[in-house]
Amino acid sequence: MKPVERDLLILLHEDRYNEQQIQSAVKQISEMLSIIETMDYVVSITEVVDCNKTRISNKRSTLLKAFARKTPKPFEFIVHKN
């Protein structure tokens, strides 16, 4: 996977951590975010509720279409499964 450059703001007590521990924490946080930001993960945790057709779908193609729309369809909702 290609490494992503991002800006992270991490607040730490200066006297508790050395530079190596800080770099390790930043690397771990960046790895966690790269997993969560993938489309496969987003598809697994969301679904589209279409009240017009009385359907609930978690298919990847349906979700991609719903995310790609400039204006949302009436009574179609993207819902987090949590």
C-alpha positions as CSV (number, residue, x, y, z in Angstrom):
1,M,0.0,0.0,0.0
2,K,1.2,3.4,-0.9
3,P,2.1,5.6,2.2
4,V,-0.1,8.6,2.7
5,E,1.2,11.9,3.8
6,R,-1.1,13.6,6.3
7,D,-1.0,16.2,9.1
8,L,-1.6,14.8,12.6
9,L,-1.9,16.8,15.7
10,I,-0.9,14.7,18.8
11,L,-0.7,16.3,22.2
12,L,1.8,14.7,24.6
13,H,3.6,15.6,27.8
14,E,7.1,16.4,26.7
15,D,8.8,14.8,29.7
16,R,7.1,11.5,29.4
17,Y,8.0,10.4,25.8
18,N,11.2,10.5,23.9
19,E,11.4,11.1,20.1
20,Q,11.5,7.4,19.2
21,Q,8.3,6.7,21.2
22,I,6.5,9.7,19.5
23,Q,7.6,8.5,16.0
24,S,6.3,5.0,16.8
25,A,3.0,6.3,18.0
26,V,2.6,8.5,14.9
27,K,3.4,5.5,12.7
28,Q,0.8,3.3,14.4
29,I,-1.9,6.0,14.2
30,S,-1.2,6.5,10.5
31,E,-1.4,2.7,9.8
32,M,-4.8,2.5,11.6
33,L,-6.1,5.4,9.6
34,S,-5.0,3.9,6.3
35,I,-7.0,0.8,7.1
36,I,-10.1,2.7,8.1
37,E,-10.0,5.0,5.1
38,T,-10.3,2.3,2.5
39,M,-13.6,1.8,0.5
40,D,-13.8,-1.8,1.5
41,Y,-14.0,-0.8,5.2
42,V,-16.6,1.9,4.5
43,V,-18.7,-0.5,2.5
44,S,-18.6,-3.0,5.4
45,I,-19.9,-0.5,8.0
46,T,-22.6,1.4,6.0
47,E,-25.8,0.6,4.1
48,V,-28.2,2.5,1.9
49,V,-31.8,2.7,3.0
50,D,-34.1,3.6,0.1
51,C,-37.6,4.4,1.4
52,N,-39.0,4.8,-2.1
53,K,-38.3,1.2,-3.0
54,T,-38.5,-0.1,0.6
55,R,-35.0,-1.6,0.3
56,I,-31.9,-1.8,2.4
57,S,-28.7,-2.5,0.5
58,N,-25.1,-2.9,1.5
59,K,-23.9,-3.8,-2.0
60,R,-20.7,-2.0,-3.0
61,S,-22.1,-0.7,-6.3
62,T,-25.2,0.8,-4.6
63,L,-23.1,2.5,-2.0
64,L,-20.7,3.9,-4.6
65,K,-23.6,5.3,-6.6
66,A,-25.0,6.9,-3.4
67,F,-21.7,8.4,-2.5
68,A,-21.1,9.7,-6.0
69,R,-24.3,11.6,-6.3
70,K,-24.0,15.4,-6.3
71,T,-27.5,15.8,-4.8
72,P,-29.0,13.0,-2.7
73,K,-32.2,11.3,-3.9
74,P,-35.3,12.0,-1.8
75,F,-35.8,9.5,1.0
76,E,-32.6,7.7,0.4
77,F,-30.3,7.6,3.4
78,I,-26.7,6.4,4.0
79,V,-26.7,4.8,7.4
80,H,-23.8,3.7,9.6
81,K,-24.5,0.2,11.0
82,N,-23.4,1.1,14.5
